[in-house]
Each structure stands twice: as structure tokens, then as C-alpha cells.
Amino acid sequence: MKTQARVVVDALDKIFVDPIRSGRPRPKDWQPGLAPVMALAAAGYLIGVVLVLGAPWLRSADRPVVIERAEVIGSASMTVLLWLVTLTLAVGLTAALHVHPLLKLISIIVFLLPLTPQLALGTGSLAVVASVGGTIIFFLIRRRGSFAGWEFPVIWILVSTGVMMPLISTGNFGYDIRTSTVLLILAFMNSLAVPALMMTGYAAAQVGISFSQWMGLRLSQLMPRYLSLVAISVLGLGNLGYAIWSTHQRRLGWELENWMGSVLLVALAAGIIAVLWSGLPDRGTSPRDPADPDALADSWTSQAFGLASVTLAFMLLTSLGAVAGGLADVFLGSQPDWLANLSSSTTLVFLVRLGQAALALWWGWHRARRGDRVTPVVLGAYAAIMAISALSVLTA
């Protein structure tokens, strides 16, 4: 019994305690002026949580503002939401000041695109032009400077000018103009949420995989080999039995469409594993010890941010297409059909996802050629998901 308890305690310590201890914020090591920015961002997040949890009470206690169809929000909540929007854009742009030049250019486009809907608000468009132009000039001035605490207030003022001034200078259209402004800005900001959601899913997957790895490692060290094999077999058969039972309970049956997707994904993953294994320079020449669980966790962390950010490529393309379409409507009277259908093109979505799968597979094979047995696991899993996702677009 002591052995089992020791295994569980060691696994929990490695999975939860160590990451929290090593990854917790350390304000004393931050640059001067960063702590207030982080505190303000944390406060904004908490205020957003309060808005969500207290939405029913806030709607009943305040003047309702119709957002879309039957959806309403309190007038005061709308003001707070606008404040949170400007805060988010300002924090993102401040961080973008101190990244690689290529990422800096992409960040400017991503964070300034949400201001483009304000160009349609008549005289307020001058404030948007001043806001965007001022931000770009500020980036040029500070392109080689280190972080300074006064950068954030300057950028926040510039962003707030582009968001708020058009609302003040625009006449009364018979409804609260803030609703359409918030909806349009949030629509452009949706692209920023996708990488964050992917990282959330990655974190959950990492916990499960890390737990399995550490449990397996400690069991192999503390238990005889045959007992480890028995435990693994029992768990595997139990998992398979549960899958069969849940399928029967949901009465899905064994029709082709109910299980072909899973079989295809497994076959695709097996093919990707074979390709990556073929890249190992010394495969099959000598027995290998299992990969260190810490090595896999570190590899996942370094790869996850890049893989999640790749999704911005397609969203950035569609956002630019939407802006180009709006400008075409204003200056040309209409926009080309191919531009209007850009965001809903299944062919484009298929090509982008297939390209992501191919890029991940190529990079995984390249890492395998260098003797890396850990990184290709992450890239292969990503390639399998992207490839099956690309096929699902064409086959619906």
C-alpha cells in the first residue's frame, strides 16, 4: 500500500506542484512598470468574470440595451465591456512592442484590425486614422527600446481614441451605437481567442499525458515488470470496455459513419508515426530507454505556442479580406464575388489545414533526422488532427 501511495504522491508532485512552483509569476524579477500593467490586466479579467456570472442580475438592475435580436445587456455593462476591449488591445500592442520584427508586424495588423469598423462612423473616422497612425509611429519610435512603464498608458490612450472618439462624435441613429461597435470589434478579436483556446486544450491534454507518464515511470521503478504489465492490461481493457459500453448506451450502432472517422484517424496517426520513425538515423540498432517525462513536457510547451499561433494565419487572411471587402464597397460600390466568399470558402479552409498538417509533419521528420524522439510526437499528433480536420471539411 505504501508503494501505491508513493507512486500517486510523486506523480501529483511532478504534475501539479512543480509546474506551479516553477511557473508562478515573480513580480520582483519583472522590469519596472510591468507590475501595474499586469495588475490592471488581472483586474480586467476578474471584472469580465463578474460580468458573466452576474449577467442576469445586471440586466434586471440596469437599462437594457439590445445587442442582437433578443439578446440584451445592461447599459453600464456595455460601458465596462468597451473599457475591457480597449484594455485588451492596449495590453496586446504593448507586448508586441518587444517581440521579433516579423511578429511585431503581424501583431500590429491583428490588434489594429478591430479598429477598422469605426471608419464607417462618419466624422469619427478621423479619430481612427489618428489612432492607427499614431500607434504605428509610436512603434517606429520605440522599435529598439526596452520596456518602459509609460509605454502602456500611451498606447492605451491611442487605442481608446480610435474606439471611443467615433462614438462621441457620431450622431444619434435612434439606437445605442455602442452595440454595433462592440459586436464588430469583438468579431475581429475572435481570432485572438482561438490560440488561447488551443492552449487551454493543450494544457488539459498535457496533464493527462504527464500523469500517465509519471505513473508509468514510477511503477516501473517500484514494481516488478510483470505487475506493471498486468496493471497496464487491466487499465487498457477497462478503457476499451467503457468505450464499447458507452457506444451501446448511446445506441449509435455499428454503422459505417459512426466509427469510420475514428478508424481513419487511427490509421492516419499510424502512418504519420511510421513516417517520423523512418526519419530516425539509428532506428532499430539498439534498445532505448523511455523518454524522460520532463523532456516531453518541455517539448510540448515550446511547440504548443507556435502551433496555436499558426491558426492566426487563416484568420488574419479572412480578416484582411473583410477589410478589403468593406473598402471595396465604399470606394467601388461593390466587391468581387471571390472576395465576398473568401471567409466561407471550403477549398481555402481545406488547403490551409492541409498545409498546417504538412508543415508539422515536415518539421517532425526534420527533428527525427536529428535524433529527437520527443518533439516529433507532438508534431505528429498535430499533423494527424489537422489532416483529419481538412478531410472533414471536404466530406462534411
N, C-alpha and C positions, 0 to 999 in steps of 0.2 A: 504493500500500500504506500510505503514511503517513496518507492521508486516512481509510481504513478503521480503522486503529489509533486515530487521534484520535477518531473517532466513538465507538468502543467505550469508550475510556478516559473520555471526557466523560460518556457515559451511565452507566457504572458509578459514577463520582464523584457524579453527581446522585442516583442511586437508592439507593446504599448508604452512601457515605462522608458526604455532607452530612446525611442524616437521623440517622445515629449521632452525628455531631459536635454537632448542634443538639439532639437529644433525649436525650442521655445524662444520667443523674442528676448533680446538682451539690449534694452534701451541704452545702457551705459556704453555700449560699443558703437552706437549709432553716431552719425555725423550731427553736429549742432544744427538744430532747427528741424530735424526729421521727426523727433518725438511728438511735437504738437500736430504735425500733419497726420501721423499715424493715429493719434488720439482722436482727431476730428473724423478721420475715415471710420474708425471703430464706432464712434458715436453715431455717425450716419447709418452704419449697418444696423445698430441697435434700434435707431428710430424707424428704419424700414421694417424691422421685425414687429415693432409696436403697431405700425400702420396696418400690417397684415393681420395680426392677432386681434387688434381692436377695431377692425373694419366695420363689423355690424353696429357697434355702439357709436362709432364716429359718424357713420352715415345717418343714424337716427338723431344725433345731437347737433347736426350742422345742416346748413342749407345744401340740399343735394344738387349735384352738377351731373348732367347726363354725359356719359363718355361715348357710348356706342349702343344703339338700340335700347335695351332695358337695363344696361349697366350704369350704375351711378357711383359717385364718390363725393365725399364732403368737400365743400369749397376750401376749408382750411387745409384739408389733407392734400388737395391739389397744389396749394402753395408750397407745402412741405415737399411734395414729390418733385416739383420744379427745382427746389433747392437741392434735393438729393441728386437730380440729374446733373446740375452744374458742378456739384461736388465730385461726382464720379468722373466727369470729363476732365476736370482740373487735376485730379489725382493721377489719372492716366497720362495726361500730357506732361505733367511734372516728372513722372517716372521715365517717359520717353525722351526727355532731355538728355539722359545719361546712359544711352544704350548704343549699340553698334549703328553706324550711319544708315545702313540698309533698313534695320529695324526702326530707326528713327523716322525714316521717310514713310514706311508703312504705317507706323503709329500715328503720324500726323494726318494721313488720309483717313484712317479708321476713326480717330477721335474728332476730327473736324467735319466728317460727312454728316453727323447728326444735326449740324447747324444749317445745312443746305435747305431744309424745308422752310426756314424762316425767310428765305429770299422772296417767297411768294407773298409776304405780308406788306406790300406797298412800300411806304416810306421807311419802314423798319429795315429794309434790305441794306440800307447804307450802314446800319449798325453791324449787320452780319459781315459785310465786306471789311469793315474796320476791325472787327473781332478776328476774323480769319487772317487778314493781312498782318495785323499786329502780332498774332501768335507766331506766324511764320518768321517775321522779322526778329522776334524775341528768340526763336530757335537759332537763327543765324548768329545773333549776337552771343548767345551762350553755348555755341556748339562745342567749344573746347573747355568750358569752365566746369569746375567741380560743383557738387551740390551746395546750394546756399538756401538758408531758410526763407529768404524773401522771394524766391522763385515761385513758390506755390501761391502766395497772395496775388502776385502779378498775373499769373495765368488764370487764376480764378476770376479776377476782375475782367480779363479779356473774354473768357468764356461766358460769364454772366451777361456781359454787354451784348453778345450775339444772341443769347437766349431771351433775356428779359426786355431789352430795349424795343424790339419789334412789337412785343405785347403792349407796351405802354403807348407807343406812337400810333398803333393801329386803331382805327375807329371801331365803333360798336356794330357788330354784324347781327345783333339780335340773339346771340348765344355766347357762352363763355369761350373765347378764342383759345384759352389755355388748354382745353381738352384736345383739340386737333393738334396743337403744338406738342403736347406731351406724347400723344399717340405716335406721331410721325418721328419724333426724336427717339422714342423707345423702340420703334420698328428698326431704325438704323443701329441702335445699340444692341439689338438681339444677337448680332454676330459676336459680340464680346462675351456673351453668356455661354456660347457653345463650348469653347475651350475649357471654361470653368466647370461646366457640367461633365465634360470628358474627364477632367482631373478628379472630380468627385467620384465618378465610376471607377477610375484607376485606383484611387485610394482604397475604396471598398474591396476591389479585387486584390490589391496588394496585401491587405490584412488577412484575407482568406488563404492566399498562397503562402505568405510568410508563416502563418500559423502552421500550415501543413508541413512546410519545410523544417521549421524548428522542432516540431513534434517528431517528425521522421528522423531528424539528426540525433536528437536526444534519446529516442527509443533505440536507435541502432547502437548508441554508445552504452546504454544502461541495461539493455535486454539482449538475450540470446537471439541470434538471427532467425531461428525458426519461429520464435514467438512474434517477432516483428512481422514476418510473412503472414502468420495467422491473423494478426490484428489488421493488417492491410487488406487481406482477403475478406475478412468479415465486414469491414467498412465498405469495401467496394461492392460486395454482393448486396449489402443493405441499401446502398445508394441506388443500385440497379433495380432492386425490388421496389423501392419507393417510386422510382420513375415509372415503372410498369403499373404500379397501383394507382398513381395519380392520373396516368393516361386513361386507365379503366374508369376511374371515378368521374372524370370529365366527359366520359362517353365519346371520346374523339374517334375511337375505332382505329383500324389499321389501314385506312385508305392511303393511297399514294401521297396525296397532298399533305397529310398530317405528319409524315415522317421523312419525306424526301429531302426537305430543307436541311434537317439535322444530318442526314447521311451525306448530303452534298458538302456540308460544312466540314464534317469529319474527314471526308476524302480529300477535300481541298487542303485542310491543315496537314494531313499526312503527306501530300505531295510537296507542300512547302517545306516540311521538316526534311524530306528526302533531298530537296534541292540545297537547303542550307547545310545538311550533313555532308553532302558531296563537296562542299567548299572547304571542309576541314583538311588541312595539309597532312596530318598524321593520323587520319581516322583508321581505327581498327588495328593499330600497330602495338598498342599497349593498354592494359587496363587503366581506367581513370577513376579517381576519387570523385564523389559527388561535388557539385559546385557549392561553394560557401553561400549560405543563405544571405549573408550580408552583401555579397557580390551581386546577387540577383536584385536585391532591393535597391542598391546603389545604381545599378544599370537601369532599372525601371524608372527611377527618379530622374536620371539625366535624359532619358529618351522621351518620357511622357510629355514634358513641356513642349518639345519640338513637334511631336506627333499631334498633340492637341492644337498647336498653332497652325498646322498645315490646313486645318479646316477653314481658317480665315481666308485662304486664297480664293475659294469659290465664293464665299460670302462677300469678299471685297469686290470681286468681279461683278456680281449681281448688284451690289450697292452702287458701284460706278455706272452700271448700265441704267439703274433707276434715275440717277442724277442726270446722265446724258439724255435719257428719255424726257425728263422734265424740261431740260434746256431746249430740246428739240421742239417740244410742244409750245414753248414760249416764243422761240425765235423763228421756227419753221412752220408752225401751225399744226404739225403732226409729227409723229415719229415712225421710223421704218418698222415693218412687221417683225423683222428678226430681232430688233432691239426691244420691242414690246414683249416678245415671247422669251427673252433671254433668261429671266429668272425661273420660268416654268418649263424650260427645255429639258426633257428626259435624256436626250442624247448628251447634252452638256454635263448633266449630273453623272451619267454613266462614265463618260470619259474622265472626269475629274476624279471620281472614286477609284476607277481602274488605274489611273496614273498614280494615285496615292499608294495603292497596293503594290504596283510595280516598283515605285521608288523605295518603299520599305523593304521589299524582297531583295532588290539590288544591294541596298546598304547592308542588310543582314548577311547576304552572301559575301560581300566585301569584308565584313568583320570576321566571318567564319574563316576566310582565307588567311587572316592574320592570327588564327588560333584562338579567337574569342568564342567561348562556348556559351556565354551568358547573354550578351546583347542580342544575338540572333533569335533567341527565344521570344523576346519582347517584339521584335520587328516581324517575326513570322506570325505571331498571333494577330498583330495589327493588320498585316497583309491579308490574312485569311478573312477577317471581319470585313475589311474594305472590299475585297473581291466578291464575297457573297452579297454584300450590300449593293455593289454595282450590278450584279446579275438580277437582284430583286427589283431594281429599277426597270429593267427591260421586260422582266416576266410578270411584274405586278404581283 
